[in-house]
Amino acid sequence: MRCMFCKKEVLNQDKSLGRPISLPRRGIAHSNCAEEDLIEKRIFGSIHITEISLDDLYELRELVKTEIDDRVKHNNEQAEQQE
């Protein structure tokens, strides 16, 4: 079986390309090759970042920043309560 990205044998002893993984409805690949593909296509989870409009991307950025700030604040409050 060959990696769908690099076309090298997946089930061999060389682990430098990562462990073999199955990508549902796509095929088999090395874990490192699949990760590089996701980074190149800018996919996070099931979100295709490149397909989001610029206005929605700005809104998403603000939502993420707000969520991070809230979680950091919550974690800091919990840490202070434990002291």
C-alpha positions as CSV (number, residue, x, y, z in Angstrom):
1,M,0.0,0.0,0.0
2,R,1.3,3.4,-0.9
3,C,0.8,6.8,0.8
4,M,-1.7,8.9,-1.2
5,F,0.6,12.0,-0.8
6,C,4.2,10.8,-1.2
7,K,3.5,7.5,-3.1
8,K,6.0,5.7,-0.9
9,E,5.2,2.4,0.8
10,V,3.2,2.9,4.0
11,L,3.7,-0.4,5.7
12,N,7.5,-0.5,5.9
13,Q,9.9,-0.4,8.8
14,D,11.0,3.2,8.2
15,K,9.0,5.4,10.6
16,S,10.6,8.7,9.5
17,L,7.4,9.6,7.6
18,G,5.2,8.8,10.5
19,R,2.9,5.9,11.3
20,P,0.4,4.6,8.7
21,I,-3.1,6.2,9.1
22,S,-6.4,5.7,7.3
23,L,-8.1,8.8,6.0
24,P,-11.9,8.0,5.7
25,R,-13.2,8.2,2.1
26,R,-9.7,9.2,0.9
27,G,-7.1,6.5,1.4
28,I,-4.0,5.5,3.4
29,A,-1.1,7.8,4.3
30,H,1.8,8.4,6.5
31,S,0.8,10.6,9.5
32,N,3.4,13.2,8.7
33,C,2.3,13.5,5.1
34,A,-1.3,13.9,6.1
35,E,-0.4,16.6,8.6
36,E,1.6,18.5,6.0
37,D,-1.3,18.3,3.6
38,L,-3.7,19.8,6.3
39,I,-1.2,22.6,7.0
40,E,-0.7,23.3,3.3
41,K,-4.5,23.4,2.7
42,R,-5.0,25.4,5.9
43,I,-7.6,23.0,7.4
44,F,-8.4,23.0,11.1
45,G,-10.7,20.2,12.2
46,S,-13.3,20.2,9.4
47,I,-13.0,24.0,8.8
48,H,-11.4,24.9,5.5
49,I,-9.9,28.3,6.4
50,T,-9.3,29.3,2.8
51,E,-13.0,28.9,2.0
52,I,-14.1,31.4,4.7
53,S,-14.8,34.9,3.4
54,L,-12.6,37.7,4.6
55,D,-15.4,39.3,6.7
56,D,-16.3,36.0,8.3
57,L,-12.6,35.4,8.9
58,Y,-12.3,38.7,10.8
59,E,-15.3,37.8,12.9
60,L,-13.9,34.3,13.6
61,R,-10.7,35.9,14.7
62,E,-12.5,38.1,17.2
63,L,-14.5,35.2,18.5
64,V,-11.4,33.1,19.0
65,K,-9.6,36.0,20.8
66,T,-12.5,36.5,23.1
67,E,-12.7,32.8,23.9
68,I,-9.0,32.7,24.7
69,D,-9.2,35.7,26.9
70,D,-12.2,34.2,28.8
71,R,-10.4,30.9,29.3
72,V,-7.2,32.5,30.5
73,K,-9.2,34.7,32.9
74,H,-11.1,31.6,34.2
75,N,-7.9,29.6,34.6
76,N,-6.2,32.5,36.5
77,E,-9.2,32.8,38.8
78,Q,-9.1,29.1,39.5
79,A,-5.4,29.2,40.2
80,E,-5.9,32.1,42.7
81,Q,-8.7,30.2,44.5
82,Q,-6.4,27.2,45.0
83,E,-3.7,29.3,46.7
